[in-house]
């Protein structure tokens, strides 16, 4: 019925749909980059502290180590070292936590 052109038709149809699918994927990828990431409520105070100290690059370290806002008053040098915060920023973070009246009142 289709003869020798059946194989060519199947391959060309497959390539056509693969190109369409790839194009749609790229368009979706481009638009998804503009989406604002959701704000994690457990790290609001942490994010604010790191921003005020110009240490935003360590936010991922805090999240990876599960150092949330509720653990800020309990921070130690060892805890910061365990989440790979370099020696320079550690005293800045600990001093900020110690001086923050809201965090100081929550300390046990």
N, CA, C and O of each residue as an XYZ file, in Angstrom:
432
protein
N       0.822     -1.181      0.000
C       0.000      0.000      0.000
C       0.879      1.263      0.000
O       0.735      2.115     -0.877
N       1.803      1.387      1.000
C       2.634      2.579      1.055
C       3.883      2.449      0.208
O       4.430      3.460     -0.233
N       4.340      1.256     -0.028
C       5.527      1.020     -0.830
C       6.789      1.475     -0.135
O       6.811      1.624      1.087
N       7.852      1.700     -0.912
C       9.146      2.071     -0.335
C       9.148      3.458      0.296
O      10.036      3.758      1.094
N       8.210      4.287     -0.028
C       8.147      5.639      0.545
C       7.630      5.644      1.985
O       7.717      6.670      2.659
N       7.091      4.515      2.473
C       6.565      4.443      3.831
C       7.655      4.721      4.865
O       7.426      5.454      5.828
N       8.823      4.148      4.673
C       9.939      4.354      5.603
C      10.365      5.818      5.602
O      10.601      6.405      6.658
N      10.460      6.391      4.429
C      10.858      7.804      4.330
C       9.810      8.694      4.993
O      10.153      9.660      5.674
N       8.540      8.369      4.794
C       7.466      9.156      5.418
C       7.508      9.053      6.935
O       7.311     10.050      7.630
N       7.763      7.857      7.455
C       7.829      7.673      8.915
C       8.999      8.459      9.494
O       8.840      9.160     10.493
N      10.159      8.350      8.883
C      11.352      9.050      9.381
C      11.154     10.570      9.300
O      11.465     11.285     10.253
N      10.646     11.057      8.183
C      10.465     12.511      8.055
C       9.403     13.028      9.033
O       9.550     14.123      9.574
N       8.348     12.263      9.262
C       7.336     12.672     10.252
C       7.935     12.699     11.649
O       7.662     13.621     12.418
N       8.748     11.701     11.989
C       9.410     11.658     13.296
C      10.325     12.846     13.497
O      10.328     13.461     14.563
N      11.106     13.171     12.472
C      12.001     14.329     12.567
C      11.220     15.629     12.720
O      11.601     16.505     13.495
N      10.127     15.746     11.976
C       9.304     16.942     12.054
C       8.764     17.137     13.475
O       8.854     18.231     14.032
N       8.207     16.075     14.054
C       7.651     16.182     15.406
C       8.747     16.398     16.453
O       8.515     17.078     17.452
N       9.932     15.828     16.238
C      11.049     16.056     17.159
C      11.467     17.522     17.134
O      11.752     18.103     18.181
N      11.507     18.122     15.948
C      11.850     19.542     15.838
C      10.807     20.436     16.509
O      11.154     21.404     17.185
N       9.537     20.106     16.318
C       8.464     20.882     16.955
C       8.566     20.761     18.474
O       8.476     21.758     19.190
N       8.753     19.535     18.959
C       8.852     19.304     20.404
C      10.047     20.057     20.997
O       9.933     20.686     22.049
N      11.195     19.984     20.310
C      12.392     20.689     20.785
C      12.183     22.194     20.809
O      12.619     22.871     21.741
N      11.517     22.719     19.788
C      11.246     24.164     19.745
C      10.340     24.592     20.885
O      10.589     25.609     21.532
N       9.293     23.824     21.133
C       8.383     24.144     22.236
C       9.105     24.065     23.582
O       8.850     24.873     24.475
N      10.001     23.095     23.723
C      10.769     22.967     24.964
C      11.637     24.202     25.190
O      11.686     24.735     26.298
N      12.321     24.656     24.136
C      13.185     25.836     24.252
C      12.388     27.098     24.583
O      12.833     27.924     25.379
N      11.215     27.245     23.974
C      10.360     28.405     24.263
C       9.917     28.360     25.729
O       9.962     29.378     26.419
N       9.497     27.207     26.199
C       9.089     27.061     27.598
C      10.234     27.329     28.549
O      10.041     27.949     29.595
N      11.429     26.868     28.199
C      12.616     27.093     29.019
C      12.923     28.581     29.134
O      13.289     29.067     30.204
N      12.772     29.297     28.031
C      13.050     30.733     28.028
C      12.084     31.484     28.945
O      12.495     32.371     29.693
N      10.802     31.127     28.884
C       9.812     31.807     29.711
C       9.923     31.415     31.181
O       9.600     32.223     32.052
N      10.365     30.208     31.476
C      10.448     29.769     32.868
C      11.575     30.468     33.616
O      11.551     30.503     34.847
N      12.559     31.025     32.921
C      13.650     31.756     33.569
C      13.159     33.059     34.174
O      13.783     33.580     35.099
N      12.057     33.595     33.671
C      11.525     34.862     34.154
C      10.626     34.693     35.367
O      10.148     35.688     35.912
N      10.384     33.476     35.801
C       9.511     33.224     36.933
C      10.260     33.557     38.221
O      11.405     33.142     38.404
N       9.618     34.297     39.099
C      10.218     34.671     40.370
C      10.160     33.465     41.301
O       9.085     32.901     41.506
N      11.303     33.055     41.874
C      11.275     31.908     42.774
C      10.467     32.225     44.029
O      10.435     33.366     44.491
N       9.825     31.213     44.563
C       9.013     31.426     45.756
C       9.911     31.700     46.961
O      11.028     31.189     47.047
N       9.420     32.491     47.863
C      10.176     32.869     49.050
C       9.943     31.820     50.123
O       8.803     31.477     50.437
N      11.030     31.316     50.681
C      10.949     30.304     51.721
C      10.790     30.998     53.072
O      11.695     31.715     53.497
N       9.659     30.800     53.757
C       9.418     31.523     55.012
C      10.368     31.124     56.145
O      10.514     31.873     57.111
N      11.002     29.982     56.044
C      11.910     29.532     57.097
C      13.273     30.215     57.035
O      14.086     30.079     57.949
N      13.516     30.951     55.949
C      14.813     31.598     55.780
C      14.693     33.104     55.564
O      15.631     33.721     55.060
N      13.577     33.704     55.929
C      13.381     35.141     55.712
C      14.377     35.960     56.531
O      15.032     36.852     55.993
N      14.495     35.669     57.808
C      15.420     36.402     58.683
C      16.869     36.126     58.274
O      17.713     37.022     58.282
N      17.138     34.872     57.918
C      18.486     34.500     57.474
C      18.854     35.261     56.213
O      19.955     35.804     56.111
N      17.940     35.306     55.253
C      18.176     36.014     53.995
C      18.425     37.495     54.264
O      19.322     38.098     53.675
N      17.626     38.073     55.158
C      17.777     39.485     55.496
C      19.144     39.745     56.141
O      19.820     40.719     55.811
N      19.540     38.861     57.063
C      20.826     39.017     57.735
C      21.972     38.928     56.735
O      22.864     39.776     56.732
N      21.947     37.900     55.886
C      23.024     37.725     54.922
C      23.077     38.890     53.935
O      24.157     39.305     53.514
N      21.916     39.410     53.571
C      21.867     40.553     52.666
C      22.476     41.793     53.320
O      23.237     42.524     52.687
N      22.140     42.022     54.575
C      22.682     43.211     55.255
C      24.192     43.108     55.453
O      24.876     44.128     55.541
N      24.714     41.888     55.523
C      26.155     41.676     55.659
C      26.847     41.506     54.304
O      28.058     41.291     54.250
N      26.090     41.600     53.221
C      26.570     41.391     51.856
C      27.214     40.000     51.730
O      28.298     39.841     51.169
N      26.509     39.008     52.270
C      26.982     37.617     52.217
C      25.902     36.701     51.628
O      25.775     35.548     52.040
N      25.129     37.210     50.672
C      24.029     36.451     50.085
C      24.492     35.146     49.453
O      23.714     34.197     49.349
N      25.740     35.088     49.033
C      26.230     33.887     48.344
C      26.227     32.659     49.258
O      26.346     31.534     48.771
N      26.092     32.854     50.574
C      26.103     31.730     51.510
C      24.704     31.257     51.901
O      24.560     30.398     52.772
N      23.679     31.810     51.265
C      22.305     31.394     51.579
C      22.109     29.904     51.299
O      21.449     29.206     52.068
N      22.681     29.424     50.203
C      22.560     28.001     49.877
C      23.216     27.136     50.955
O      22.726     26.050     51.264
N      24.317     27.612     51.522
C      24.983     26.865     52.592
C      24.063     26.717     53.800
O      23.981     25.644     54.398
N      23.369     27.802     54.155
C      22.442     27.759     55.278
C      21.315     26.771     55.003
O      20.946     25.980     55.871
N      20.772     26.823     53.791
C      19.673     25.921     53.447
C      20.141     24.472     53.422
O      19.437     23.579     53.894
N      21.318     24.242     52.879
C      21.847     22.876     52.799
C      22.071     22.308     54.199
O      21.846     21.120     54.433
N      22.511     23.151     55.123
C      22.746     22.722     56.496
C      21.515     22.809     57.383
O      21.594     22.542     58.582
N      20.361     23.186     56.796
C      19.099     23.335     57.534
C      19.223     24.327     58.688
O      18.617     24.143     59.744
N      20.006     25.369     58.479
C      20.139     26.434     59.468
C      19.057     27.466     59.174
O      19.288     28.431     58.445
N      17.891     27.257     59.739
C      16.722     28.100     59.493
C      16.730     29.308     60.427
O      17.629     29.474     61.250
N      15.702     30.147     60.276
C      15.574     31.322     61.143
C      15.517     30.924     62.619
O      16.041     31.632     63.479
N      14.887     29.804     62.900
C      14.750     29.383     64.306
C      16.076     28.913     64.905
O      16.218     28.864     66.126
N      17.041     28.568     64.061
C      18.340     28.132     64.592
C      19.359     29.268     64.673
O      20.447     29.080     65.217
N      19.022     30.435     64.141
C      19.976     31.555     64.165
C      20.477     31.896     65.566
O      21.679     32.105     65.735
N      19.616     31.961     66.573
C      20.127     32.307     67.908
C      21.080     31.257     68.481
O      21.810     31.542     69.431
N      21.083     30.070     67.925
C      21.907     28.976     68.440
C      23.189     28.764     67.649
O      23.940     27.830     67.927
N      23.445     29.617     66.671
C      24.607     29.431     65.802
C      25.911     29.473     66.576
O      26.079     30.244     67.521
N      26.821     28.624     66.147
C      28.183     28.606     66.690
C      29.157     28.621     65.527
O      28.770     28.422     64.376
N      30.408     28.855     65.831
C      31.449     28.845     64.811
C      31.535     27.466     64.160
O      31.728     27.355     62.949
N      31.391     26.433     64.960
C      31.470     25.062     64.440
C      30.306     24.782     63.485
O      30.494     24.150     62.445
N      29.113     25.248     63.834
C      27.954     25.039     62.956
C      28.169     25.728     61.612
O      27.843     25.166     60.566
N      28.711     26.929     61.637
C      28.979     27.643     60.391
C      30.088     26.968     59.591
O      30.042     26.922     58.362
N      31.072     26.451     60.295
C      32.156     25.726     59.621
C      31.608     24.462     58.959
O      32.016     24.113     57.851
N      30.692     23.784     59.630
C      30.105     22.548     59.097
C      29.338     22.768     57.796
O      29.222     21.847     56.987
N      28.813     23.971     57.581
C      28.097     24.263     56.336
C      28.978     25.043     55.360
O      28.485     25.705     54.447
N      30.286     24.950     55.572
C      31.286     25.522     54.653
C      31.236     27.041     54.521
O      31.440     27.584     53.436
N      30.964     27.717     55.629
C      31.102     29.171     55.640
C      32.576     29.452     55.946
O      33.089     28.969     56.955
N      33.265     30.218     55.103
C      34.693     30.485     55.313
C      34.964     31.222     56.623
O      34.064     31.840     57.192
N      36.201     31.155     57.097
C      36.560     31.795     58.377
C      36.276     33.291     58.432
O      35.908     33.793     59.494
N      36.428     34.015     57.345
C      36.200     35.465     57.349
C      34.778     35.869     57.688
O      34.585     36.707     58.569
N      33.774     35.310     57.028
C      32.393     35.708     57.305
C      31.820     35.179     58.622
O      30.845     35.731     59.131
N      32.405     34.130     59.173
C      31.839     33.538     60.398
C      31.703     34.534     61.548
O      30.623     34.639     62.129
N      32.764     35.270     61.896
C      32.603     36.225     63.013
C      31.596     37.322     62.707
O      30.913     37.805     63.611
N      31.497     37.721     61.447
C      30.511     38.741     61.079
C      29.092     38.233     61.339
O      28.251     38.954     61.877
N      28.844     37.000     60.953
C      27.516     36.407     61.149
C      27.225     36.247     62.628
O      26.143     36.608     63.091
N      28.181     35.706     63.376
C      27.966     35.484     64.815
C      27.770     36.813     65.547
O      26.930     36.904     66.442
N      28.536     37.842     65.179
C      28.381     39.156     65.805
C      27.004     39.740     65.493
O      26.356     40.312     66.370
N      26.563     39.598     64.256
C      25.250     40.112     63.874
C      24.153     39.432     64.680
O      23.237     40.092     65.171
N      24.245     38.127     64.816
C      23.235     37.377     65.580
C      23.244     37.821     67.039
O      22.188     37.990     67.649
N      24.434     38.008     67.592
C      24.552     38.399     69.001
C      23.998     39.802     69.247
O      23.430     40.061     70.308
N      24.153     40.701     68.290
C      23.695     42.087     68.458
C      22.221     42.299     68.111
O      21.627     43.296     68.520
N      21.632     41.376     67.365
C      20.239     41.519     66.953
C      19.326     41.310     68.150
O      19.299     40.215     68.712
N      18.567     42.345     68.563
C      17.722     42.228     69.768
C      16.651     41.149     69.647
O      16.348     40.463     70.623
N      16.082     40.997     68.462
C      15.048     39.982     68.270
C      15.626     38.568     68.424
O      15.016     37.710     69.063
N      16.798     38.336     67.839
C      17.424     37.026     67.951
C      17.944     36.790     69.366
O      17.884     35.674     69.883
N      18.450     37.844     69.979
C      18.995     37.728     71.333
C      17.902     37.327     72.330
O      18.154     36.566     73.264
N      16.703     37.839     72.124
C      15.596     37.517     73.046
C      15.108     36.076     72.853
O      14.533     35.495     73.773
N      15.329     35.496     71.678
C      14.893     34.123     71.424
C      15.936     33.100     71.856
O      15.652     31.903     71.876
N      17.112     33.543     72.194
C      18.184     32.623     72.585
C      17.861     31.957     73.910
O      17.390     32.594     74.852
N      18.120     30.688     73.955
C      17.803     29.904     75.165
C      18.922     29.992     76.158
O      18.841     29.400     77.235
